[in-house]
Amino acid sequence: MAPSVAIIGAGFGGLCMAIQLEKAGITDYTIFEKAGRLGGTWRDNTYPGAACDVPSHLYSYSFEQAHDWTRRYPRQPEILAYLDRCAGKYGLHARLRLGAEVTAAVFDEAVNRWRVTVAGGEEQVFDVVVSGVGQLNRPRLPDIPGLSTFAGTSFHSARWNHAHDLAGRRVAMIGNGSSAAQIIPRVAPVVAHLDVYQRTPSWVIPKPDGEYGPVERLAFQRLPLLRSADRRRVYRFIEGVVYPALVDGWSRPLMIKRAEEHLRRQVRDPGLRARLTPAYPIGCKRIVLDNDFYPALTRGNVELVTDPIVRVTPEGIETAGGTLREADTIVFATGFQSTDFLAPIEIAGRGGAALREVWKDGAEAYLGVAVPAFPNLFLLYGPNTNLGHNSIVLMIEAQVRYIMGCLPLLAARGPMEVRRPAMDAWRRALDQALARTVWRGDCDSWYKNAAGRVTNNWPGTASMYRRITRAPRPDSYTFG
């Protein structure tokens, strides 16, 4: 008998899991989505210029490759429309519950099933819980004194206030990562003045973007083999050229040279160029792919502010030295609470073990998918499965395939729980591999928790991860 499955989240991960259940003929599942529509991060991030830094043909499911991308790098509306089409094609809406926020999941040892509670108190029971909440869903706001006193309008980039017109306003942009690099060129031409507050400069390399012409789009539509070939070409380039730069490989000097030339070509002012030059290893923080960010910073109505922020006042932002910079709008492009996996959901496993307590020193999971003491709980885009070079959709598909391989095992042998020795061996292997990566460098990033432990990124190639998750190993688990 097929198990019942609760899927938390309706982004790329949750939808992929549901599609594979449908394809396997397993229809006893529910997708719980706290928001009013599906889409995950591509539903939430609607800021001006929102786009992906993975090429279009690689940023889609392998079994559902889109042929109608209009650009080499997809923009937010097209990605969201793609997810909508996938949900419709595979009939997921019938089992999708929108506005249903999961607040708790508790493993009931008396019946060996999970009790899933939704906001409002409703409870349902399932054999399996699959988390598809991802890593980038809870905006992080900086702890700046006086923030509550600001008399103007403020919002996070992932909660863009479209009702607030920026035309003619004095805007403070706090942050200069990937989201800010996309936003700044779009808002700079319409605002009266834009202050960009930078704590640490980003490494920026050109983005080989552009529109697909009518002939190209027709070719990709009519010739699926051409589309698949382009997907393979991009994949092999990223794995063979980009990944080595993250482990001090042969391409690292080339990437540094590319970034330095990009900065030198686009920013003529040596003083500004010096302030935009990172002092940490390339790749230690997320690399920004953008062609318009640097030119926007050279506009007459844009100023890069590198003095530390002291406090927010009703009129604006005060920096070190007592300078008050007036603003009527503050935009926080300050990222997400990325290391607090599954928060704020209360997860309790065997013996009442609280996942929050188990992970107090840093989230970890066997293969990024399973956690000791939490039977039949599986994670998508879990700890140490983010990529610094390739498409996360590839990782999600590998994890879903692995979970689908677990379902017959637990149906036949009872609840499956990863063994602690397997988890310990996995941790040691991860630590050894992470020690060879640039992320262990002396820089802050959303890949690390407060203690400096890299909890988010996968240290190998996507090909390696797909290989080791091809099928579950029963001897890594206990059953019953």
Secondary structure, 3 states (H helix, E strand, C coil): CCCCEEEECCCHHHHHHHHHHHHCCCCCEEEEECCCCCCCHHHHCCCCCCECCCCHHHCCCCCCCCCCCCECCCEHHHHHHHHHHHHHHCCCHHHEEECCCEEEEEEECCCCEEEEEECCCCEEEECEEEECCCCCCCECCCCCCCHHHCCCEEEEHHHCCCCCCCCCCEEEEECCCHHHHHHHHHHCCCCCEEEEECCCCCCEECCCCCECCHHHHHHHHHCHHHHHHHHHHHHHHHHHHHHHHCCCCCCHHHHHHHHHHHHHHHCCCHHHHHHCCCCCCCCCCCCEECCCHHHHHCCCCEEEECCCEEEECCCEEEECCCEEEECCEEEECCCECCCCCCCCCEEECHHHCEHHHHCCCCCCCECCCECCCCCCEEECCCCCCECCCCCHHHHHHHHHHHHHHHHHHHHHHCCEEECHHHHHHHHHHHHHHHCCCHHHCCCCCCCECCCCCECCECCCCHHHHHHHCCCCCHHHEEEC
